[in-house]
Amino acid sequence: MGMEYKRIYACPNDCILFKNKFEGLKKCLKLRLSRYKQKIYSEDSGQIEKDDLALKVVWYLSIVLRFKRLFANLKDAKNLRCM
């Protein structure tokens, strides 16, 4: 679509969004759940190695950019206005 977006990591149980002051955390403060997927490798005697893949990601699209895109075309802008 050509619109900018922001990916925000979230706790799997929707406790917390890992942004601003919580961006550096590896686990949820409330439930102590990891924010990353984990893979268990049995060849390495069952050691757990973390991937950098998040369990849950929220995609944020700015509302201002969406409105600018909607009102860019004059014909569409006339239909979108309240009368």
mmCIF file of the N, C-alpha and C atoms, coordinates in Angstrom:
data_MODEL
# 
_entry.id   MODEL 
# 
loop_
_atom_site.group_PDB 
_atom_site.id 
_atom_site.type_symbol 
_atom_site.label_atom_id 
_atom_site.label_alt_id 
_atom_site.label_comp_id 
_atom_site.label_asym_id 
_atom_site.label_entity_id 
_atom_site.label_seq_id 
_atom_site.pdbx_PDB_ins_code 
_atom_site.Cartn_x 
_atom_site.Cartn_y 
_atom_site.Cartn_z 
_atom_site.occupancy 
_atom_site.B_iso_or_equiv 
_atom_site.pdbx_formal_charge 
_atom_site.auth_seq_id 
_atom_site.auth_comp_id 
_atom_site.auth_asym_id 
_atom_site.auth_atom_id 
_atom_site.pdbx_PDB_model_num 
ATOM 1   N N  . MET A 1 1  ? 0.810   -1.193  0.000  1.00 0.00 ? 1  MET A N  1 
ATOM 2   C CA . MET A 1 1  ? 0.000   0.000   0.000  1.00 0.00 ? 1  MET A CA 1 
ATOM 3   C C  . MET A 1 1  ? 0.856   1.260   0.000  1.00 0.00 ? 1  MET A C  1 
ATOM 4   N N  . GLY A 1 2  ? 2.108   1.141   0.334  1.00 0.00 ? 2  GLY A N  1 
ATOM 5   C CA . GLY A 1 2  ? 2.980   2.293   0.365  1.00 0.00 ? 2  GLY A CA 1 
ATOM 6   C C  . GLY A 1 2  ? 2.877   3.110   1.635  1.00 0.00 ? 2  GLY A C  1 
ATOM 7   N N  . MET A 1 3  ? 2.201   2.593   2.639  1.00 0.00 ? 3  MET A N  1 
ATOM 8   C CA . MET A 1 3  ? 2.066   3.316   3.904  1.00 0.00 ? 3  MET A CA 1 
ATOM 9   C C  . MET A 1 3  ? 3.105   2.822   4.886  1.00 0.00 ? 3  MET A C  1 
ATOM 10  N N  . GLU A 1 4  ? 3.579   3.742   5.716  1.00 0.00 ? 4  GLU A N  1 
ATOM 11  C CA . GLU A 1 4  ? 4.539   3.355   6.741  1.00 0.00 ? 4  GLU A CA 1 
ATOM 12  C C  . GLU A 1 4  ? 3.813   2.647   7.872  1.00 0.00 ? 4  GLU A C  1 
ATOM 13  N N  . TYR A 1 5  ? 4.505   1.716   8.491  1.00 0.00 ? 5  TYR A N  1 
ATOM 14  C CA . TYR A 1 5  ? 3.937   0.991   9.621  1.00 0.00 ? 5  TYR A CA 1 
ATOM 15  C C  . TYR A 1 5  ? 5.003   0.814   10.679 1.00 0.00 ? 5  TYR A C  1 
ATOM 16  N N  . LYS A 1 6  ? 4.556   0.475   11.863 1.00 0.00 ? 6  LYS A N  1 
ATOM 17  C CA . LYS A 1 6  ? 5.468   0.255   12.984 1.00 0.00 ? 6  LYS A CA 1 
ATOM 18  C C  . LYS A 1 6  ? 5.128   -1.092  13.595 1.00 0.00 ? 6  LYS A C  1 
ATOM 19  N N  . ARG A 1 7  ? 6.132   -1.927  13.799 1.00 0.00 ? 7  ARG A N  1 
ATOM 20  C CA . ARG A 1 7  ? 5.925   -3.226  14.435 1.00 0.00 ? 7  ARG A CA 1 
ATOM 21  C C  . ARG A 1 7  ? 6.227   -3.092  15.919 1.00 0.00 ? 7  ARG A C  1 
ATOM 22  N N  . ILE A 1 8  ? 5.270   -3.509  16.740 1.00 0.00 ? 8  ILE A N  1 
ATOM 23  C CA . ILE A 1 8  ? 5.424   -3.447  18.189 1.00 0.00 ? 8  ILE A CA 1 
ATOM 24  C C  . ILE A 1 8  ? 5.247   -4.856  18.730 1.00 0.00 ? 8  ILE A C  1 
ATOM 25  N N  . TYR A 1 9  ? 6.220   -5.339  19.490 1.00 0.00 ? 9  TYR A N  1 
ATOM 26  C CA . TYR A 1 9  ? 6.106   -6.662  20.087 1.00 0.00 ? 9  TYR A CA 1 
ATOM 27  C C  . TYR A 1 9  ? 5.176   -6.612  21.285 1.00 0.00 ? 9  TYR A C  1 
ATOM 28  N N  . ALA A 1 10 ? 4.433   -7.702  21.501 1.00 0.00 ? 10 ALA A N  1 
ATOM 29  C CA . ALA A 1 10 ? 3.480   -7.771  22.604 1.00 0.00 ? 10 ALA A CA 1 
ATOM 30  C C  . ALA A 1 10 ? 3.656   -9.085  23.355 1.00 0.00 ? 10 ALA A C  1 
ATOM 31  N N  . CYS A 1 11 ? 3.196   -9.105  24.593 1.00 0.00 ? 11 CYS A N  1 
ATOM 32  C CA . CYS A 1 11 ? 3.185   -10.327 25.397 1.00 0.00 ? 11 CYS A CA 1 
ATOM 33  C C  . CYS A 1 11 ? 2.176   -11.295 24.772 1.00 0.00 ? 11 CYS A C  1 
ATOM 34  N N  . PRO A 1 12 ? 2.429   -12.602 24.796 1.00 0.00 ? 12 PRO A N  1 
ATOM 35  C CA . PRO A 1 12 ? 1.489   -13.568 24.229 1.00 0.00 ? 12 PRO A CA 1 
ATOM 36  C C  . PRO A 1 12 ? 0.096   -13.514 24.863 1.00 0.00 ? 12 PRO A C  1 
ATOM 37  N N  . ASN A 1 13 ? -0.002  -13.056 26.117 1.00 0.00 ? 13 ASN A N  1 
ATOM 38  C CA . ASN A 1 13 ? -1.299  -12.953 26.795 1.00 0.00 ? 13 ASN A CA 1 
ATOM 39  C C  . ASN A 1 13 ? -1.817  -11.518 26.841 1.00 0.00 ? 13 ASN A C  1 
ATOM 40  N N  . ASP A 1 14 ? -1.274  -10.652 26.017 1.00 0.00 ? 14 ASP A N  1 
ATOM 41  C CA . ASP A 1 14 ? -1.699  -9.253  25.903 1.00 0.00 ? 14 ASP A CA 1 
ATOM 42  C C  . ASP A 1 14 ? -1.540  -8.461  27.198 1.00 0.00 ? 14 ASP A C  1 
ATOM 43  N N  . CYS A 1 15 ? -0.549  -8.783  28.008 1.00 0.00 ? 15 CYS A N  1 
ATOM 44  C CA . CYS A 1 15 ? -0.306  -8.045  29.258 1.00 0.00 ? 15 CYS A CA 1 
ATOM 45  C C  . CYS A 1 15 ? 0.382   -6.710  28.999 1.00 0.00 ? 15 CYS A C  1 
ATOM 46  N N  . ILE A 1 16 ? 1.315   -6.694  28.055 1.00 0.00 ? 16 ILE A N  1 
ATOM 47  C CA . ILE A 1 16 ? 2.187   -5.544  27.903 1.00 0.00 ? 16 ILE A CA 1 
ATOM 48  C C  . ILE A 1 16 ? 2.595   -5.401  26.445 1.00 0.00 ? 16 ILE A C  1 
ATOM 49  N N  . LEU A 1 17 ? 2.805   -4.163  26.023 1.00 0.00 ? 17 LEU A N  1 
ATOM 50  C CA . LEU A 1 17 ? 3.418   -3.891  24.733 1.00 0.00 ? 17 LEU A CA 1 
ATOM 51  C C  . LEU A 1 17 ? 4.874   -3.529  25.001 1.00 0.00 ? 17 LEU A C  1 
ATOM 52  N N  . PHE A 1 18 ? 5.782   -4.155  24.300 1.00 0.00 ? 18 PHE A N  1 
ATOM 53  C CA . PHE A 1 18 ? 7.203   -3.905  24.503 1.00 0.00 ? 18 PHE A CA 1 
ATOM 54  C C  . PHE A 1 18 ? 7.629   -2.694  23.667 1.00 0.00 ? 18 PHE A C  1 
ATOM 55  N N  . LYS A 1 19 ? 7.267   -1.507  24.136 1.00 0.00 ? 19 LYS A N  1 
ATOM 56  C CA . LYS A 1 19 ? 7.661   -0.263  23.487 1.00 0.00 ? 19 LYS A CA 1 
ATOM 57  C C  . LYS A 1 19 ? 7.998   0.765   24.553 1.00 0.00 ? 19 LYS A C  1 
ATOM 58  N N  . ASN A 1 20 ? 8.621   1.841   24.139 1.00 0.00 ? 20 ASN A N  1 
ATOM 59  C CA . ASN A 1 20 ? 9.071   2.914   25.030 1.00 0.00 ? 20 ASN A CA 1 
ATOM 60  C C  . ASN A 1 20 ? 9.982   2.362   26.122 1.00 0.00 ? 20 ASN A C  1 
ATOM 61  N N  . LYS A 1 21 ? 9.633   2.482   27.387 1.00 0.00 ? 21 LYS A N  1 
ATOM 62  C CA . LYS A 1 21 ? 10.533  2.071   28.466 1.00 0.00 ? 21 LYS A CA 1 
ATOM 63  C C  . LYS A 1 21 ? 10.608  0.547   28.623 1.00 0.00 ? 21 LYS A C  1 
ATOM 64  N N  . PHE A 1 22 ? 9.676   -0.206  28.024 1.00 0.00 ? 22 PHE A N  1 
ATOM 65  C CA . PHE A 1 22 ? 9.682   -1.665  28.126 1.00 0.00 ? 22 PHE A CA 1 
ATOM 66  C C  . PHE A 1 22 ? 10.327  -2.334  26.918 1.00 0.00 ? 22 PHE A C  1 
ATOM 67  N N  . GLU A 1 23 ? 10.882  -1.551  25.999 1.00 0.00 ? 23 GLU A N  1 
ATOM 68  C CA . GLU A 1 23 ? 11.418  -2.089  24.752 1.00 0.00 ? 23 GLU A CA 1 
ATOM 69  C C  . GLU A 1 23 ? 12.586  -3.057  24.970 1.00 0.00 ? 23 GLU A C  1 
ATOM 70  N N  . GLY A 1 24 ? 13.386  -2.845  25.986 1.00 0.00 ? 24 GLY A N  1 
ATOM 71  C CA . GLY A 1 24 ? 14.549  -3.686  26.220 1.00 0.00 ? 24 GLY A CA 1 
ATOM 72  C C  . GLY A 1 24 ? 14.263  -4.957  26.996 1.00 0.00 ? 24 GLY A C  1 
ATOM 73  N N  . LEU A 1 25 ? 13.062  -5.137  27.490 1.00 0.00 ? 25 LEU A N  1 
ATOM 74  C CA . LEU A 1 25 ? 12.732  -6.321  28.284 1.00 0.00 ? 25 LEU A CA 1 
ATOM 75  C C  . LEU A 1 25 ? 12.674  -7.582  27.422 1.00 0.00 ? 25 LEU A C  1 
ATOM 76  N N  . LYS A 1 26 ? 13.091  -8.689  27.982 1.00 0.00 ? 26 LYS A N  1 
ATOM 77  C CA . LYS A 1 26 ? 13.024  -9.970  27.287 1.00 0.00 ? 26 LYS A CA 1 
ATOM 78  C C  . LYS A 1 26 ? 11.828  -10.798 27.734 1.00 0.00 ? 26 LYS A C  1 
ATOM 79  N N  . LYS A 1 27 ? 11.269  -10.464 28.907 1.00 0.00 ? 27 LYS A N  1 
ATOM 80  C CA . LYS A 1 27 ? 10.130  -11.206 29.461 1.00 0.00 ? 27 LYS A CA 1 
ATOM 81  C C  . LYS A 1 27 ? 9.065   -10.229 29.939 1.00 0.00 ? 27 LYS A C  1 
ATOM 82  N N  . CYS A 1 28 ? 7.841   -10.717 29.986 1.00 0.00 ? 28 CYS A N  1 
ATOM 83  C CA . CYS A 1 28 ? 6.717   -9.943  30.501 1.00 0.00 ? 28 CYS A CA 1 
ATOM 84  C C  . CYS A 1 28 ? 6.902   -9.731  32.001 1.00 0.00 ? 28 CYS A C  1 
ATOM 85  N N  . LEU A 1 29 ? 6.569   -8.544  32.490 1.00 0.00 ? 29 LEU A N  1 
ATOM 86  C CA . LEU A 1 29 ? 6.727   -8.248  33.914 1.00 0.00 ? 29 LEU A CA 1 
ATOM 87  C C  . LEU A 1 29 ? 5.727   -9.005  34.777 1.00 0.00 ? 29 LEU A C  1 
ATOM 88  N N  . LYS A 1 30 ? 4.525   -9.220  34.286 1.00 0.00 ? 30 LYS A N  1 
ATOM 89  C CA . LYS A 1 30 ? 3.471   -9.831  35.080 1.00 0.00 ? 30 LYS A CA 1 
ATOM 90  C C  . LYS A 1 30 ? 3.576   -11.357 35.116 1.00 0.00 ? 30 LYS A C  1 
ATOM 91  N N  . LEU A 1 31 ? 3.670   -11.996 33.951 1.00 0.00 ? 31 LEU A N  1 
ATOM 92  C CA . LEU A 1 31 ? 3.644   -13.463 33.875 1.00 0.00 ? 31 LEU A CA 1 
ATOM 93  C C  . LEU A 1 31 ? 5.011   -14.104 33.655 1.00 0.00 ? 31 LEU A C  1 
ATOM 94  N N  . ARG A 1 32 ? 6.027   -13.283 33.410 1.00 0.00 ? 32 ARG A N  1 
ATOM 95  C CA . ARG A 1 32 ? 7.392   -13.774 33.163 1.00 0.00 ? 32 ARG A CA 1 
ATOM 96  C C  . ARG A 1 32 ? 7.472   -14.693 31.939 1.00 0.00 ? 32 ARG A C  1 
ATOM 97  N N  . LEU A 1 33 ? 6.644   -14.422 30.923 1.00 0.00 ? 33 LEU A N  1 
ATOM 98  C CA . LEU A 1 33 ? 6.703   -15.172 29.672 1.00 0.00 ? 33 LEU A CA 1 
ATOM 99  C C  . LEU A 1 33 ? 7.695   -14.495 28.729 1.00 0.00 ? 33 LEU A C  1 
ATOM 100 N N  . SER A 1 34 ? 8.436   -15.305 28.003 1.00 0.00 ? 34 SER A N  1 
ATOM 101 C CA . SER A 1 34 ? 9.390   -14.768 27.049 1.00 0.00 ? 34 SER A CA 1 
ATOM 102 C C  . SER A 1 34 ? 8.652   -14.136 25.884 1.00 0.00 ? 34 SER A C  1 
ATOM 103 N N  . ARG A 1 35 ? 9.240   -13.090 25.319 1.00 0.00 ? 35 ARG A N  1 
ATOM 104 C CA . ARG A 1 35 ? 8.613   -12.449 24.174 1.00 0.00 ? 35 ARG A CA 1 
ATOM 105 C C  . ARG A 1 35 ? 9.055   -13.071 22.857 1.00 0.00 ? 35 ARG A C  1 
ATOM 106 N N  . TYR A 1 36 ? 10.019  -13.992 22.911 1.00 0.00 ? 36 TYR A N  1 
ATOM 107 C CA . TYR A 1 36 ? 10.543  -14.636 21.718 1.00 0.00 ? 36 TYR A CA 1 
ATOM 108 C C  . TYR A 1 36 ? 10.152  -16.106 21.652 1.00 0.00 ? 36 TYR A C  1 
ATOM 109 N N  . LYS A 1 37 ? 10.080  -16.629 20.437 1.00 0.00 ? 37 LYS A N  1 
ATOM 110 C CA . LYS A 1 37 ? 9.856   -18.058 20.240 1.00 0.00 ? 37 LYS A CA 1 
ATOM 111 C C  . LYS A 1 37 ? 11.125  -18.788 20.638 1.00 0.00 ? 37 LYS A C  1 
ATOM 112 N N  . GLN A 1 38 ? 10.959  -20.002 21.146 1.00 0.00 ? 38 GLN A N  1 
ATOM 113 C CA . GLN A 1 38 ? 12.117  -20.786 21.546 1.00 0.00 ? 38 GLN A CA 1 
ATOM 114 C C  . GLN A 1 38 ? 12.137  -22.092 20.764 1.00 0.00 ? 38 GLN A C  1 
ATOM 115 N N  . LYS A 1 39 ? 13.327  -22.521 20.396 1.00 0.00 ? 39 LYS A N  1 
ATOM 116 C CA . LYS A 1 39 ? 13.512  -23.794 19.720 1.00 0.00 ? 39 LYS A CA 1 
ATOM 117 C C  . LYS A 1 39 ? 14.331  -24.695 20.630 1.00 0.00 ? 39 LYS A C  1 
ATOM 118 N N  . ILE A 1 40 ? 13.948  -25.931 20.717 1.00 0.00 ? 40 ILE A N  1 
ATOM 119 C CA . ILE A 1 40 ? 14.698  -26.892 21.519 1.00 0.00 ? 40 ILE A CA 1 
ATOM 120 C C  . ILE A 1 40 ? 15.436  -27.815 20.555 1.00 0.00 ? 40 ILE A C  1 
ATOM 121 N N  . TYR A 1 41 ? 16.739  -27.869 20.703 1.00 0.00 ? 41 TYR A N  1 
ATOM 122 C CA . TYR A 1 41 ? 17.563  -28.732 19.869 1.00 0.00 ? 41 TYR A CA 1 
ATOM 123 C C  . TYR A 1 41 ? 17.959  -29.958 20.680 1.00 0.00 ? 41 TYR A C  1 
ATOM 124 N N  . SER A 1 42 ? 17.437  -31.121 20.329 1.00 0.00 ? 42 SER A N  1 
ATOM 125 C CA . SER A 1 42 ? 17.730  -32.342 21.072 1.00 0.00 ? 42 SER A CA 1 
ATOM 126 C C  . SER A 1 42 ? 19.152  -32.836 20.806 1.00 0.00 ? 42 SER A C  1 
ATOM 127 N N  . GLU A 1 43 ? 19.742  -32.447 19.661 1.00 0.00 ? 43 GLU A N  1 
ATOM 128 C CA . GLU A 1 43 ? 21.117  -32.861 19.362 1.00 0.00 ? 43 GLU A CA 1 
ATOM 129 C C  . GLU A 1 43 ? 22.108  -32.256 20.353 1.00 0.00 ? 43 GLU A C  1 
ATOM 130 N N  . ASP A 1 44 ? 21.801  -31.085 20.846 1.00 0.00 ? 44 ASP A N  1 
ATOM 131 C CA . ASP A 1 44 ? 22.691  -30.394 21.771 1.00 0.00 ? 44 ASP A CA 1 
ATOM 132 C C  . ASP A 1 44 ? 22.272  -30.645 23.217 1.00 0.00 ? 44 ASP A C  1 
ATOM 133 N N  . SER A 1 45 ? 21.891  -31.851 23.523 1.00 0.00 ? 45 SER A N  1 
ATOM 134 C CA . SER A 1 45 ? 21.479  -32.281 24.867 1.00 0.00 ? 45 SER A CA 1 
ATOM 135 C C  . SER A 1 45 ? 20.317  -31.458 25.425 1.00 0.00 ? 45 SER A C  1 
ATOM 136 N N  . GLY A 1 46 ? 19.392  -31.079 24.561 1.00 0.00 ? 46 GLY A N  1 
ATOM 137 C CA . GLY A 1 46 ? 18.182  -30.408 25.014 1.00 0.00 ? 46 GLY A CA 1 
ATOM 138 C C  . GLY A 1 46 ? 18.342  -28.948 25.391 1.00 0.00 ? 46 GLY A C  1 
ATOM 139 N N  . GLN A 1 47 ? 19.396  -28.312 24.956 1.00 0.00 ? 47 GLN A N  1 
ATOM 140 C CA . GLN A 1 47 ? 19.577  -26.900 25.278 1.00 0.00 ? 47 GLN A CA 1 
ATOM 141 C C  . GLN A 1 47 ? 18.538  -26.062 24.540 1.00 0.00 ? 47 GLN A C  1 
ATOM 142 N N  . ILE A 1 48 ? 18.098  -25.025 25.192 1.00 0.00 ? 48 ILE A N  1 
ATOM 143 C CA . ILE A 1 48 ? 17.126  -24.122 24.588 1.00 0.00 ? 48 ILE A CA 1 
ATOM 144 C C  . ILE A 1 48 ? 17.869  -22.933 23.997 1.00 0.00 ? 48 ILE A C  1 
ATOM 145 N N  . GLU A 1 49 ? 17.627  -22.695 22.730 1.00 0.00 ? 49 GLU A N  1 
ATOM 146 C CA . GLU A 1 49 ? 18.263  -21.566 22.071 1.00 0.00 ? 49 GLU A CA 1 
ATOM 147 C C  . GLU A 1 49 ? 17.170  -20.618 21.588 1.00 0.00 ? 49 GLU A C  1 
ATOM 148 N N  . LYS A 1 50 ? 17.322  -19.346 21.872 1.00 0.00 ? 50 LYS A N  1 
ATOM 149 C CA . LYS A 1 50 ? 16.294  -18.374 21.502 1.00 0.00 ? 50 LYS A CA 1 
ATOM 150 C C  . LYS A 1 50 ? 16.486  -17.901 20.071 1.00 0.00 ? 50 LYS A C  1 
ATOM 151 N N  . ASP A 1 51 ? 15.398  -17.837 19.363 1.00 0.00 ? 51 ASP A N  1 
ATOM 152 C CA . ASP A 1 51 ? 15.367  -17.175 18.066 1.00 0.00 ? 51 ASP A CA 1 
ATOM 153 C C  . ASP A 1 51 ? 14.976  -15.729 18.291 1.00 0.00 ? 51 ASP A C  1 
ATOM 154 N N  . ASP A 1 52 ? 15.224  -14.879 17.338 1.00 0.00 ? 52 ASP A N  1 
ATOM 155 C CA . ASP A 1 52 ? 14.793  -13.494 17.456 1.00 0.00 ? 52 ASP A CA 1 
ATOM 156 C C  . ASP A 1 52 ? 13.432  -13.283 16.812 1.00 0.00 ? 52 ASP A C  1 
ATOM 157 N N  . LEU A 1 53 ? 12.605  -14.312 16.797 1.00 0.00 ? 53 LEU A N  1 
ATOM 158 C CA . LEU A 1 53 ? 11.252  -14.210 16.279 1.00 0.00 ? 53 LEU A CA 1 
ATOM 159 C C  . LEU A 1 53 ? 10.295  -13.965 17.430 1.00 0.00 ? 53 LEU A C  1 
ATOM 160 N N  . ALA A 1 54 ? 9.510   -12.932 17.327 1.00 0.00 ? 54 ALA A N  1 
ATOM 161 C CA . ALA A 1 54 ? 8.583   -12.580 18.398 1.00 0.00 ? 54 ALA A CA 1 
ATOM 162 C C  . ALA A 1 54 ? 7.376   -13.503 18.375 1.00 0.00 ? 54 ALA A C  1 
ATOM 163 N N  . LEU A 1 55 ? 6.826   -13.766 19.542 1.00 0.00 ? 55 LEU A N  1 
ATOM 164 C CA . LEU A 1 55 ? 5.617   -14.579 19.639 1.00 0.00 ? 55 LEU A CA 1 
ATOM 165 C C  . LEU A 1 55 ? 4.396   -13.829 19.130 1.00 0.00 ? 55 LEU A C  1 
ATOM 166 N N  . LYS A 1 56 ? 4.312   -12.547 19.432 1.00 0.00 ? 56 LYS A N  1 
ATOM 167 C CA . LYS A 1 56 ? 3.160   -11.751 19.020 1.00 0.00 ? 56 LYS A CA 1 
ATOM 168 C C  . LYS A 1 56 ? 3.626   -10.367 18.594 1.00 0.00 ? 56 LYS A C  1 
ATOM 169 N N  . VAL A 1 57 ? 3.150   -9.931  17.431 1.00 0.00 ? 57 VAL A N  1 
ATOM 170 C CA . VAL A 1 57 ? 3.531   -8.631  16.889 1.00 0.00 ? 57 VAL A CA 1 
ATOM 171 C C  . VAL A 1 57 ? 2.270   -7.846  16.552 1.00 0.00 ? 57 VAL A C  1 
ATOM 172 N N  . VAL A 1 58 ? 2.245   -6.568  16.939 1.00 0.00 ? 58 VAL A N  1 
ATOM 173 C CA . VAL A 1 58 ? 1.152   -5.666  16.606 1.00 0.00 ? 58 VAL A CA 1 
ATOM 174 C C  . VAL A 1 58 ? 1.651   -4.743  15.499 1.00 0.00 ? 58 VAL A C  1 
ATOM 175 N N  . TRP A 1 59 ? 0.864   -4.600  14.453 1.00 0.00 ? 59 TRP A N  1 
ATOM 176 C CA . TRP A 1 59 ? 1.228   -3.714  13.348 1.00 0.00 ? 59 TRP A CA 1 
ATOM 177 C C  . TRP A 1 59 ? 0.445   -2.420  13.520 1.00 0.00 ? 59 TRP A C  1 
ATOM 178 N N  . TYR A 1 60 ? 1.139   -1.302  13.679 1.00 0.00 ? 60 TYR A N  1 
ATOM 179 C CA . TYR A 1 60 ? 0.517   -0.002  13.900 1.00 0.00 ? 60 TYR A CA 1 
ATOM 180 C C  . TYR A 1 60 ? 0.613   0.834   12.634 1.00 0.00 ? 60 TYR A C  1 
ATOM 181 N N  . LEU A 1 61 ? -0.537  1.267   12.130 1.00 0.00 ? 61 LEU A N  1 
ATOM 182 C CA . LEU A 1 61 ? -0.598  2.178   10.994 1.00 0.00 ? 61 LEU A CA 1 
ATOM 183 C C  . LEU A 1 61 ? -1.096  3.528   11.510 1.00 0.00 ? 61 LEU A C  1 
ATOM 184 N N  . SER A 1 62 ? -0.354  4.565   11.238 1.00 0.00 ? 62 SER A N  1 
ATOM 185 C CA . SER A 1 62 ? -0.714  5.890   11.724 1.00 0.00 ? 62 SER A CA 1 
ATOM 186 C C  . SER A 1 62 ? -2.013  6.364   11.074 1.00 0.00 ? 62 SER A C  1 
ATOM 187 N N  . ILE A 1 63 ? -2.939  6.873   11.855 1.00 0.00 ? 63 ILE A N  1 
ATOM 188 C CA . ILE A 1 63 ? -4.224  7.344   11.345 1.00 0.00 ? 63 ILE A CA 1 
ATOM 189 C C  . ILE A 1 63 ? -4.060  8.601   10.504 1.00 0.00 ? 63 ILE A C  1 
ATOM 190 N N  . VAL A 1 64 ? -3.070  9.441   10.810 1.00 0.00 ? 64 VAL A N  1 
ATOM 191 C CA . VAL A 1 64 ? -2.843  10.672  10.055 1.00 0.00 ? 64 VAL A CA 1 
ATOM 192 C C  . VAL A 1 64 ? -2.469  10.342  8.610  1.00 0.00 ? 64 VAL A C  1 
ATOM 193 N N  . LEU A 1 65 ? -1.589  9.390   8.428  1.00 0.00 ? 65 LEU A N  1 
ATOM 194 C CA . LEU A 1 65 ? -1.189  9.011   7.073  1.00 0.00 ? 65 LEU A CA 1 
ATOM 195 C C  . LEU A 1 65 ? -2.359  8.409   6.300  1.00 0.00 ? 65 LEU A C  1 
ATOM 196 N N  . ARG A 1 66 ? -3.220  7.679   6.990  1.00 0.00 ? 66 ARG A N  1 
ATOM 197 C CA . ARG A 1 66 ? -4.388  7.100   6.329  1.00 0.00 ? 66 ARG A CA 1 
ATOM 198 C C  . ARG A 1 66 ? -5.333  8.190   5.865  1.00 0.00 ? 66 ARG A C  1 
ATOM 199 N N  . PHE A 1 67 ? -5.577  9.223   6.695  1.00 0.00 ? 67 PHE A N  1 
ATOM 200 C CA . PHE A 1 67 ? -6.447  10.327  6.300  1.00 0.00 ? 67 PHE A CA 1 
ATOM 201 C C  . PHE A 1 67 ? -5.849  11.119  5.137  1.00 0.00 ? 67 PHE A C  1 
ATOM 202 N N  . LYS A 1 68 ? -4.553  11.353  5.163  1.00 0.00 ? 68 LYS A N  1 
ATOM 203 C CA . LYS A 1 68 ? -3.909  12.064  4.060  1.00 0.00 ? 68 LYS A CA 1 
ATOM 204 C C  . LYS A 1 68 ? -4.106  11.313  2.749  1.00 0.00 ? 68 LYS A C  1 
ATOM 205 N N  . ARG A 1 69 ? -3.990  9.998   2.841  1.00 0.00 ? 69 ARG A N  1 
ATOM 206 C CA . ARG A 1 69 ? -4.153  9.182   1.634  1.00 0.00 ? 69 ARG A CA 1 
ATOM 207 C C  . ARG A 1 69 ? -5.603  9.200   1.143  1.00 0.00 ? 69 ARG A C  1 
ATOM 208 N N  . LEU A 1 70 ? -6.560  9.166   2.075  1.00 0.00 ? 70 LEU A N  1 
ATOM 209 C CA . LEU A 1 70 ? -7.969  9.197   1.696  1.00 0.00 ? 70 LEU A CA 1 
ATOM 210 C C  . LEU A 1 70 ? -8.361  10.515  1.050  1.00 0.00 ? 70 LEU A C  1 
ATOM 211 N N  . PHE A 1 71 ? -7.864  11.630  1.578  1.00 0.00 ? 71 PHE A N  1 
ATOM 212 C CA . PHE A 1 71 ? -8.246  12.949  1.089  1.00 0.00 ? 71 PHE A CA 1 
ATOM 213 C C  . PHE A 1 71 ? -7.337  13.470  -0.018 1.00 0.00 ? 71 PHE A C  1 
ATOM 214 N N  . ALA A 1 72 ? -6.411  12.674  -0.523 1.00 0.00 ? 72 ALA A N  1 
ATOM 215 C CA . ALA A 1 72 ? -5.504  13.114  -1.577 1.00 0.00 ? 72 ALA A CA 1 
ATOM 216 C C  . ALA A 1 72 ? -6.241  13.311  -2.899 1.00 0.00 ? 72 ALA A C  1 
ATOM 217 N N  . ASN A 1 73 ? -7.223  12.495  -3.188 1.00 0.00 ? 73 ASN A N  1 
ATOM 218 C CA . ASN A 1 73 ? -7.998  12.603  -4.409 1.00 0.00 ? 73 ASN A CA 1 
ATOM 219 C C  . ASN A 1 73 ? -9.208  13.505  -4.151 1.00 0.00 ? 73 ASN A C  1 
ATOM 220 N N  . LEU A 1 74 ? -9.383  14.552  -4.961 1.00 0.00 ? 74 LEU A N  1 
ATOM 221 C CA . LEU A 1 74 ? -10.455 15.527  -4.738 1.00 0.00 ? 74 LEU A CA 1 
ATOM 222 C C  . LEU A 1 74 ? -11.848 14.902  -4.852 1.00 0.00 ? 74 LEU A C  1 
ATOM 223 N N  . LYS A 1 75 ? -12.030 13.981  -5.781 1.00 0.00 ? 75 LYS A N  1 
ATOM 224 C CA . LYS A 1 75 ? -13.343 13.344  -5.939 1.00 0.00 ? 75 LYS A CA 1 
ATOM 225 C C  . LYS A 1 75 ? -13.704 12.516  -4.705 1.00 0.00 ? 75 LYS A C  1 
ATOM 226 N N  . ASP A 1 76 ? -12.732 11.793  -4.189 1.00 0.00 ? 76 ASP A N  1 
ATOM 227 C CA . ASP A 1 76 ? -12.974 10.992  -2.983 1.00 0.00 ? 76 ASP A CA 1 
ATOM 228 C C  . ASP A 1 76 ? -13.181 11.883  -1.758 1.00 0.00 ? 76 ASP A C  1 
ATOM 229 N N  . ALA A 1 77 ? -12.461 12.996  -1.693 1.00 0.00 ? 77 ALA A N  1 
ATOM 230 C CA . ALA A 1 77 ? -12.569 13.904  -0.551 1.00 0.00 ? 77 ALA A CA 1 
ATOM 231 C C  . ALA A 1 77 ? -13.970 14.494  -0.458 1.00 0.00 ? 77 ALA A C  1 
ATOM 232 N N  . LYS A 1 78 ? -14.591 14.799  -1.597 1.00 0.00 ? 78 LYS A N  1 
ATOM 233 C CA . LYS A 1 78 ? -15.968 15.329  -1.571 1.00 0.00 ? 78 LYS A CA 1 
ATOM 234 C C  . LYS A 1 78 ? -16.939 14.306  -1.009 1.00 0.00 ? 78 LYS A C  1 
ATOM 235 N N  . ASN A 1 79 ? -16.736 13.046  -1.325 1.00 0.00 ? 79 ASN A N  1 
ATOM 236 C CA . ASN A 1 79 ? -17.623 11.981  -0.821 1.00 0.00 ? 79 ASN A CA 1 
ATOM 237 C C  . ASN A 1 79 ? -17.395 11.677  0.659  1.00 0.00 ? 79 ASN A C  1 
ATOM 238 N N  . LEU A 1 80 ? -16.218 11.973  1.166  1.00 0.00 ? 80 LEU A N  1 
ATOM 239 C CA . LEU A 1 80 ? -15.885 11.652  2.555  1.00 0.00 ? 80 LEU A CA 1 
ATOM 240 C C  . LEU A 1 80 ? -16.321 12.725  3.544  1.00 0.00 ? 80 LEU A C  1 
ATOM 241 N N  . ARG A 1 81 ? -16.565 13.948  3.056  1.00 0.00 ? 81 ARG A N  1 
ATOM 242 C CA . ARG A 1 81 ? -16.933 15.040  3.959  1.00 0.00 ? 81 ARG A CA 1 
ATOM 243 C C  . ARG A 1 81 ? -18.371 14.918  4.435  1.00 0.00 ? 81 ARG A C  1 
ATOM 244 N N  . CYS A 1 82 ? -18.605 15.372  5.652  1.00 0.00 ? 82 CYS A N  1 
ATOM 245 C CA . CYS A 1 82 ? -19.973 15.439  6.194  1.00 0.00 ? 82 CYS A CA 1 
ATOM 246 C C  . CYS A 1 82 ? -20.623 16.723  5.701  1.00 0.00 ? 82 CYS A C  1 
ATOM 247 N N  . MET A 1 83 ? -21.874 16.652  5.383  1.00 0.00 ? 83 MET A N  1 
ATOM 248 C CA . MET A 1 83 ? -22.580 17.849  4.897  1.00 0.00 ? 83 MET A CA 1 
ATOM 249 C C  . MET A 1 83 ? -23.627 18.271  5.870  1.00 0.00 ? 83 MET A C  1 
# 
